């Protein structure tokens, strides 16, 4: 809490004015304000400042309920005064609201300030800590000054460790070359979970500085890949239209036409929160993959008259999978496929390690995945928790973490296959991944047998892996039998 209540009143008045103006468009006019909080009343007020502050805090809580992160994102433009953003940041960091919504708003505000420095390039150079030794970024120093009158407790060790993960996540994000691989990596979800794990520490200047820097760099990468994907889709849609076609492909069981692509509003999608827009981004990604794997040549026949199309109902065809030949799929595995899966395995391993180290000790044995919970044995939990194992224990730990990562990926791809029955290209994509993972699991099993032949912990983990591999193999073999019957 600030010492000068009039200073806090000035901050809250700035926040109030911004929120009221922001809500004018959604409600279709000016917001009716309590008489005591009208601008002229605040300027002439000679009464109890503390009473006015209490009333204003209640009023802002009400306004805050009406403002979504997406609405705030759209309100922030290059014309927004940084002083307003700084006032909003002071307001949210003082409240330290633990809800996802207010954390997302704080995230947006800090990132806006990082993206729009008062002096261009001022965040690029690194400064020095207040003690003259520890390096601090200029943006973190700026945040310390902005939030100087807020209560800033020391960061606990587990949250300091979590912050260090953002560097590796930044490097990972930089390596993606297309939208599909970025979305399938799950990095957006992993970062969101990492932010949630920081709890009240999220509002610390060091945390906000780290997250804002990551958001800005990741945002640029994401936007570039998204525009690249949509540009390629639009180019192909134009070719299809010129040759008399209309249907581009099928995504999630629905035909995507040239009109759908023409109606695509990239800039509007990018203004949404990533968490809420993920499904829309994934559809764009899936369409691009579909077009790459199944070019819409079959749609280039002479178009029917519009009247005929409207009069003839489309028959509902039973979805079928492509012909499956497991022997050919195994023989066709390429080094690139193996390298791609190895990268995903490292991502899974790192995600599990982060979760185990920051989660409640009572809950860290159960890892929430997208479609299931991955349950760890006590030995596996210990392997992911250990900072720097040495000797035989290091080899055992590495082996256990590797087994867990492979098991998690195989489980994910098996579930993906079950959910992609209506899409040829997606089904084949996940079936290929699963085939590669089964090959990797065989090498993992062989390597594990040389680590510690008498290790009970490794034996238990390998048994889990064998059971999961058997389930995955049965899924692929059943698909092969089904496709042979159809053909």
Protein Blocks (a to p, Z undefined) as FASTA:
>chain_A
ZZblmlmmmmmmmmmmmmmmmmmmmnopacdddfklgmklmmmpcbdfklmmmmmmmmmm
mmmmmpcfklmmmmpcfklcfklmmmmmmmmmmnopabfklmmmmmmmmmmmmmmcfbgh
klmpccddfkomaccdfklmmmmmmmmmpccddddfklmmmmmmmmmmmmmmmmpcbfkl
mmmnommmmmmmmmmmnmmmlmpmklmmmmmmmmmmmmmmmmmmmmmmmmmmmmmmmmmm
mnopabfbdeehiacdfklmmmpcfklmmmpcfklmmmmmmmmmmmmmmmmmmcckllmc
ccddfklmmmmccdddddddddddfklmmmmpcfklmmmmmmmmmmmmmmmmmmmmmmcf
klmmpccdfkbccdddfklmmmmmpmbdghjllmmmmmmmmmmmmmmmmmmmmmmmmmmm
mpmklmmmmmmmmmmmmmmmmmmmmmmmmmommlmklmmmmmmmmmmmmmmmmmmmmmmm
mmmmmZZ
